[in-house]
Amino acid sequence: MTQVNRNKAETFDSLLRRFQRRVQSSGKVLQAKKIRFHKRDVSKTKRHDSALRREDKRKSYEYQLKTGQLKEEFQRKGPPKR
């Protein structure tokens, strides 16, 4: 924890500025940002399962489109992705 003691006849603005400099130089802000925006690596099996699920959904969508089971408003625009 960063601590700053107020000197005699020191204004609040200068105290705040000194505190901010200490916090910045300690690197705590950068460390907090790294922790906040860190994404965990997804395991290989989860990625594989997700890819299989997407492929099944795509095949199901194409089948429904060919057989006329989808309404006009639900059809995607453009060719299906491969």
N, CA, C and O of each residue as an XYZ file, in Angstrom:
328
protein
N       0.842     -1.175      0.000
C       0.000      0.000      0.000
C       0.888      1.238      0.000
O       1.821      1.341      0.796
N       0.595      2.163     -0.885
C       1.385      3.391     -0.972
C       0.880      4.389      0.060
O      -0.320      4.637      0.177
N       1.837      4.961      0.815
C       1.481      5.936      1.833
C       2.233      7.220      1.604
O       3.409      7.209      1.241
N       1.544      8.345      1.819
C       2.166      9.660      1.703
C       1.723     10.485      2.901
O       0.527     10.584      3.179
N       2.665     11.071      3.604
C       2.341     11.941      4.741
C       2.393     13.395      4.299
O       3.263     13.798      3.527
N       1.463     14.158      4.796
C       1.385     15.569      4.418
C       2.460     16.378      5.152
O       2.622     16.272      6.367
N       3.185     17.188      4.378
C       4.198     18.051      4.962
C       3.544     19.335      5.475
O       2.402     19.640      5.131
N       4.279     20.080      6.299
C       3.748     21.353      6.805
C       3.586     22.329      5.641
O       4.437     22.411      4.756
N       2.494     23.052      5.663
C       2.182     24.084      4.660
C       2.125     23.515      3.243
O       2.421     24.226      2.282
N       1.750     22.245      3.101
C       1.627     21.644      1.771
C       0.152     21.646      1.366
O      -0.721     21.303      2.164
N      -0.110     22.030      0.142
C      -1.495     22.060     -0.317
C      -1.958     20.644     -0.647
O      -1.161     19.727     -0.842
N      -3.277     20.510     -0.700
C      -3.847     19.199     -1.015
C      -3.481     18.770     -2.430
O      -3.239     17.589     -2.681
N      -3.438     19.733     -3.360
C      -3.100     19.411     -4.749
C      -1.695     18.828     -4.874
O      -1.487     17.851     -5.593
N      -0.739     19.425     -4.179
C       0.630     18.913     -4.256
C       0.738     17.546     -3.580
O       1.492     16.681     -4.024
N      -0.024     17.364     -2.500
C      -0.038     16.060     -1.825
C      -0.603     14.989     -2.759
O      -0.050     13.895     -2.875
N      -1.700     15.317     -3.416
C      -2.319     14.385     -4.345
C      -1.384     14.067     -5.520
O      -1.274     12.914     -5.938
N      -0.723     15.083     -6.040
C       0.225     14.894     -7.147
C       1.367     13.961     -6.731
O       1.763     13.075     -7.488
N       1.889     14.170     -5.519
C       2.974     13.323     -5.013
C       2.511     11.882     -4.827
O       3.249     10.942     -5.123
N       1.290     11.714     -4.336
C       0.725     10.370     -4.172
C       0.578      9.671     -5.523
O       0.936      8.502     -5.666
N       0.055     10.384     -6.501
C      -0.136      9.796     -7.826
C       1.191      9.379     -8.457
O       1.280      8.337     -9.106
N       2.214     10.199     -8.261
C       3.537      9.834     -8.785
C       4.076      8.567     -8.131
O       4.657      7.713     -8.801
N       3.880      8.449     -6.808
C       4.342      7.252     -6.099
C       3.617      6.003     -6.580
O       4.237      4.959     -6.785
N       2.311      6.111     -6.760
C       1.520      4.977     -7.226
C       1.958      4.584     -8.629
O       2.116      3.401     -8.931
N       2.153      5.584     -9.484
C       2.567      5.319    -10.866
C       3.935      4.635    -10.907
O       4.141      3.692    -11.671
N       4.861      5.112    -10.087
C       6.211      4.540    -10.106
C       6.260      3.147     -9.472
O       7.159      2.365     -9.779
N       5.312      2.829     -8.597
C       5.315      1.507     -7.966
C       4.870      0.413     -8.936
O       5.206     -0.755     -8.741
N       4.124      0.773     -9.973
C       3.692     -0.210    -10.958
C       2.417     -0.947    -10.581
O       2.053     -1.921    -11.240
N       1.740     -0.507     -9.547
C       0.513     -1.181     -9.092
C      -0.616     -1.028    -10.112
O      -1.425     -1.940    -10.283
N      -0.672      0.117    -10.787
C      -1.739      0.353    -11.763
C      -1.586     -0.604    -12.943
O      -2.567     -1.195    -13.393
N      -0.373     -0.757    -13.440
C      -0.130     -1.676    -14.558
C      -0.442     -3.116    -14.173
O      -1.023     -3.871    -14.952
N      -0.050     -3.481    -12.971
C      -0.320     -4.840    -12.504
C      -1.821     -5.099    -12.400
O      -2.286     -6.179    -12.763
N      -2.579     -4.124    -11.912
C      -4.034     -4.277    -11.794
C      -4.676     -4.405    -13.166
O      -5.602     -5.196    -13.345
N      -4.196     -3.636    -14.137
C      -4.748     -3.723    -15.491
C      -4.444     -5.072    -16.125
O      -5.287     -5.638    -16.822
N      -3.248     -5.586    -15.888
C      -2.896     -6.900    -16.434
C      -3.802     -7.984    -15.869
O      -4.240     -8.877    -16.594
N      -4.081     -7.903    -14.578
C      -4.953     -8.889    -13.952
C      -6.381     -8.748    -14.455
O      -7.063     -9.745    -14.693
N      -6.828     -7.519    -14.616
C      -8.214     -7.274    -15.016
C      -8.503     -7.779    -16.422
O      -9.563     -8.360    -16.656
N      -7.591     -7.572    -17.361
C      -7.849     -7.897    -18.750
C      -7.217     -9.211    -19.194
O      -7.157     -9.491    -20.391
N      -6.748    -10.016    -18.256
C      -6.120    -11.293    -18.598
C      -7.194    -12.313    -18.974
O      -8.199    -12.465    -18.281
N      -6.957    -13.004    -20.081
C      -7.865    -14.076    -20.485
C      -7.157    -15.402    -20.278
O      -5.990    -15.565    -20.632
N      -7.876    -16.333    -19.704
C      -7.288    -17.646    -19.507
C      -7.259    -18.400    -20.823
O      -8.116    -18.197    -21.683
N      -6.279    -19.267    -20.977
C      -6.202    -20.105    -22.165
C      -7.265    -21.182    -22.089
O      -7.437    -21.839    -21.063
N      -7.982    -21.353    -23.203
C      -9.015    -22.376    -23.255
C      -8.339    -23.701    -23.588
O      -7.451    -23.754    -24.439
N      -8.760    -24.763    -22.922
C      -8.131    -26.055    -23.135
C      -8.433    -26.567    -24.545
O      -9.391    -26.137    -25.187
N      -7.610    -27.475    -25.002
C      -7.735    -28.007    -26.352
C      -9.059    -28.745    -26.537
O      -9.675    -28.656    -27.599
N      -9.494    -29.465    -25.521
C     -10.749    -30.215    -25.639
C     -11.948    -29.271    -25.729
O     -12.888    -29.537    -26.478
N     -11.924    -28.177    -24.978
C     -13.022    -27.215    -25.046
C     -13.074    -26.553    -26.418
O     -14.156    -26.366    -26.976
N     -11.911    -26.196    -26.966
C     -11.887    -25.599    -28.306
C     -12.416    -26.574    -29.337
O     -13.160    -26.193    -30.241
N     -12.030    -27.835    -29.201
C     -12.460    -28.874    -30.133
C     -13.974    -29.081    -30.048
O     -14.654    -29.156    -31.071
N     -14.493    -29.174    -28.827
C     -15.937    -29.335    -28.635
C     -16.715    -28.153    -29.209
O     -17.771    -28.330    -29.817
N     -16.192    -26.966    -29.014
C     -16.842    -25.768    -29.534
C     -16.865    -25.778    -31.061
O     -17.866    -25.407    -31.674
N     -15.770    -26.198    -31.665
C     -15.702    -26.275    -33.129
C     -16.692    -27.306    -33.658
O     -17.354    -27.067    -34.669
N     -16.800    -28.451    -32.983
C     -17.757    -29.472    -33.403
C     -19.196    -28.967    -33.282
O     -20.027    -29.216    -34.156
N     -19.475    -28.262    -32.200
C     -20.807    -27.706    -31.999
C     -21.157    -26.706    -33.098
O     -22.269    -26.727    -33.625
N     -20.211    -25.830    -33.447
C     -20.439    -24.864    -34.523
C     -20.684    -25.569    -35.847
O     -21.564    -25.172    -36.611
N     -19.913    -26.609    -36.121
C     -20.070    -27.352    -37.371
C     -21.441    -28.030    -37.434
O     -22.087    -28.016    -38.481
N     -21.888    -28.621    -36.329
C     -23.213    -29.252    -36.296
C     -24.318    -28.230    -36.526
O     -25.271    -28.493    -37.260
N     -24.190    -27.063    -35.898
C     -25.190    -26.015    -36.080
C     -25.238    -25.554    -37.532
O     -26.315    -25.338    -38.086
N     -24.075    -25.407    -38.139
C     -24.004    -24.968    -39.532
C     -24.662    -25.981    -40.452
O     -25.410    -25.613    -41.357
N     -24.382    -27.257    -40.221
C     -24.986    -28.306    -41.047
C     -26.501    -28.340    -40.862
O     -27.245    -28.517    -41.826
N     -26.951    -28.172    -39.627
C     -28.382    -28.150    -39.347
C     -29.042    -26.964    -40.046
O     -30.123    -27.104    -40.619
N     -28.403    -25.811    -40.001
C     -28.934    -24.618    -40.652
C     -29.037    -24.817    -42.157
O     -30.053    -24.480    -42.766
N     -27.979    -25.366    -42.757
C     -27.990    -25.601    -44.208
C     -29.078    -26.591    -44.590
O     -29.738    -26.413    -45.614
N     -29.279    -27.624    -43.793
C     -30.323    -28.613    -44.074
C     -31.701    -27.968    -44.008
O     -32.536    -28.189    -44.885
N     -31.942    -27.164    -42.961
C     -33.235    -26.499    -42.828
C     -33.469    -25.508    -43.962
O     -34.602    -25.328    -44.409
N     -32.417    -24.874    -44.418
C     -32.524    -23.929    -45.522
C     -32.885    -24.648    -46.815
O     -33.724    -24.172    -47.580
N     -32.249    -25.803    -47.064
C     -32.510    -26.565    -48.290
C     -33.921    -27.145    -48.309
O     -34.567    -27.189    -49.357
N     -34.396    -27.590    -47.147
C     -35.718    -28.225    -47.089
C     -36.848    -27.212    -46.939
O     -38.017    -27.598    -46.945
N     -36.530    -25.933    -46.805
C     -37.560    -24.908    -46.707
C     -38.165    -24.776    -45.335
O     -39.264    -24.236    -45.210
N     -37.508    -25.237    -44.311
C     -38.033    -25.156    -42.945
C     -37.803    -23.795    -42.309
O     -38.443    -23.464    -41.311
N     -36.900    -23.003    -42.870
C     -36.629    -21.668    -42.334
C     -37.479    -20.636    -43.063
O     -37.703    -20.745    -44.269
N     -37.947    -19.640    -42.332
C     -38.690    -18.560    -42.941
C     -37.711    -17.586    -43.593
O     -36.514    -17.612    -43.305
N     -38.220    -16.745    -44.455
C     -37.376    -15.789    -45.173
C     -36.629    -14.857    -44.222
O     -35.458    -14.552    -44.449
N     -37.295    -14.402    -43.160
C     -36.701    -13.415    -42.271
C     -35.537    -13.971    -41.451
O     -34.714    -13.199    -40.959
N     -35.452    -15.298    -41.293
C     -34.386    -15.893    -40.492
C     -33.183    -16.320    -41.313
O     -32.186    -16.777    -40.754
N     -33.257    -16.181    -42.625
C     -32.146    -16.614    -43.461
C     -31.001    -15.621    -43.371
O     -31.213    -14.411    -43.292
N     -29.798    -16.144    -43.383
C     -28.604    -15.300    -43.353
C     -28.405    -14.666    -44.714
O     -28.864    -15.180    -45.734
N     -27.714    -13.546    -44.708
C     -27.364    -12.899    -45.971
C     -25.966    -13.342    -46.349
O     -25.056    -13.320    -45.521
N     -25.795    -13.738    -47.585
C     -24.492    -14.162    -48.060
C     -24.354    -15.666    -47.953
O     -25.188    -16.341    -47.350
N     -23.279    -16.186    -48.550
C     -23.079    -17.641    -48.512
C     -22.679    -18.114    -47.130
O     -22.068    -17.356    -46.377
N     -23.009    -19.355    -46.774
C     -22.611    -19.877    -45.463
C     -21.095    -20.023    -45.386
O     -20.446    -20.337    -46.383
N     -20.546    -19.799    -44.227
C     -19.100    -19.901    -44.031
C     -18.686    -21.359    -43.965
O     -19.452    -22.219    -43.531
N     -17.487    -21.620    -44.394
C     -16.975    -22.998    -44.378
C     -15.983    -23.203    -43.302
O     -15.455    -24.304    -43.151
